[in-house]
């Protein structure tokens, strides 16, 4: 019963109260009439005595209203009021929203990229940022993958990880013969999917039992993308067989659609047990020939094991345990004469990973994004301030009518929040439409290789944008709001013109701040764009134009070494007879390979290794005419020739850096001997100029070339140079391969120049971002400065009128104002230059080919900013000076 | 005694509490309707405290909500319809609490205004 009553009495019974009031009035009236008053005045007196019926009802109703309903009601009315006020001045509102949209959109984009690299590097894997990678570090600091037996040892003895998996990205050929297509595959351990917590959409994922032994489980898991694109989402896919590197594998499942592999940026399409690697022709640098030999070889470099630490294990203690395991391993079963350590790093620092490469760039982009947002805020603060001035009358009236100051401030804050959140929303929208554009641009650059960017705009990004929006609202709105509420009633109502000394100083401060930040931003983006430009136009040491490249892998059509050598010779002979071809050659790796190629330990005759020193160089296996075809200068000696075969003396060509480091120069290197690992000594017969081997922005590094007839590799790239148009050249080269073996898969055929575009994809992407940032920041800064300065000038119309009435010439008036603007601009510019000089030093390592104090970037930034300030003063001052002095005087 | 405020703050809380106490006190002698409660308080305070309807009716709603009074429609002696308020047992207890708090407060204020040892306090 009580509960029923409680429910019944949760709100005011309005009709009942109405009756009660009516009864009250009746009683009062009757009492007055009893005193002798006439009925009419009795009714009026009672009504008057009672007071306001509506207010009474209202007050009674409020008794029953829960506090939160009332509070919400207040907020809603604040919100409605704010929207109404803003709608009255749409130009202001739209400008602020547009400025914020750009500011927050850019930041959301940078944050999304940062998220993709540092916070959520792997799509489809929970807490992927928490993954930890293990690598081998040699005494000289070389970071190497672990061999398979070492991985097994660590996995079986470790207690720090809840599971340790391994995976290595390789390019594999899918299909048979000419229809073979090259795609990214990961060779993984059986617990790969378990450790990552990734499931299968169809069939099953790989299991530890799939890692039973070399060649025992010929199975494969497809990516959702491959299943849909190449197999039309065939529901009966499980159990079918596909050829990978011409080896049949049975499809056991399709991985979860959200999963794209564990190599950031690369879109993995097949997952194969690591134990199948030898059958597919992968040797990981092992000299062994049998599958079990390759997998058992502790000198092979296979992968960087990864896993999640156990819940209560700290990173430091996990790293300590792995290091201790490594110490046991290298003490009990040493494989090198120098000590090696096992190191542990967070996933994004995995050696050679894209995250590690990209992060410095992003760390440049992040403060730039924040600077853009700062400019946006300063801009808006200026607008809000100016608007506050024109609202003095309104605010004064509100205060005069008894509105508490807190209420006025609150209203303004609500207005700002409405603007900020709209801006944040549109910013997220901008980012979520802009990022896919950037990503597809990058995909187009990388084609036909598939790349994947984990750039989804998710709750994390939206949260960031909302936070950014609210933060900016506080920054740009709070101070002006407080200022506006501190209105002196009397002066405003008496229409005394505002004595804006504080306001004037604040406006001047804002102009200076904007100019400072703009200079900083422009210098920063100028430096980075110039550095990217330098990178893009840097001569890589070879000429990739008019060169076709056709990648083949003989093991994919079952060639052994003897037949392979024969085919290579025939191929080169064939191509050379082609009149359209100037020169042709074969090589194992392409220049600017992007993916790290394995480095090898070398010994140099006569060079004593210091304690813990180790010489490890990158090397390439090349055919004759390599240097001629790629237009790489030969500084001394001779190129390889067909006579440098198995029967001839072992020879080698080194690059200039290596020659200079050990023999004092190209000439001194000839005739010296070096060897790889414990192989045979090779005599240096030539010295080639330096080339960019892995990345365009790498510093010069030692490099070794070995003749292809003395070091067989099944995967080679055929290069041909000729005057024909690029596509025709590629087709001719492909036709030559087909003519020799129609069933040999061609992994890819295209021009070397287009391969380089793919390699430069990340540079182009960041270049594009920086360009956008520079443009946005500059536009915002110019707009803000223009607005503030021109407002100041407009405020002074009166002053201009007086000056001109007293006989000042138009020119002198304009000059006076431009001078004033320039003084502010110069103050901001000097502050900007000083802070830029201090801050660009931090960019140092991210720059290439430009110094941190590059005068061109500084001059350009100053010219743009000061030009903007002059323009922003000149136009309104000129306009003001053209008005009739009388009008100007009457203005106020 | 003027009480219209949209928002409870410390000052109006004190006044609310006092008005509530006066109403409860008035009802101690038996059920009364709103008009009579106002008149009673006015008469008892020798016309010093004039309770406006705008304060009285919200206060009655407040007391009803807290369960200290119940209301019932009835007839006045002049045979007019009116809503009569009656103290509940909870209301009686509340009145006692309010009274003792009030006494305490008055004594405290009295001690402050006329300290025992201060000159002129001996009257």
Interface residues (C-beta under 8 A of the other chain):
Chain A: X9 X12 X16 X17 X19 X20 X21 X23 X24 X26 X27 X28 X30 X49 X50 X51 X52 X55 X56 X59 X60 X62 X63 X64
Chain B: X4 X6 X33 X34 X35 X36 X52 X53 X54 X55 X57 X58 X61 X62 X64 X65 X73 X76 X78 X80 X81 X82 X83
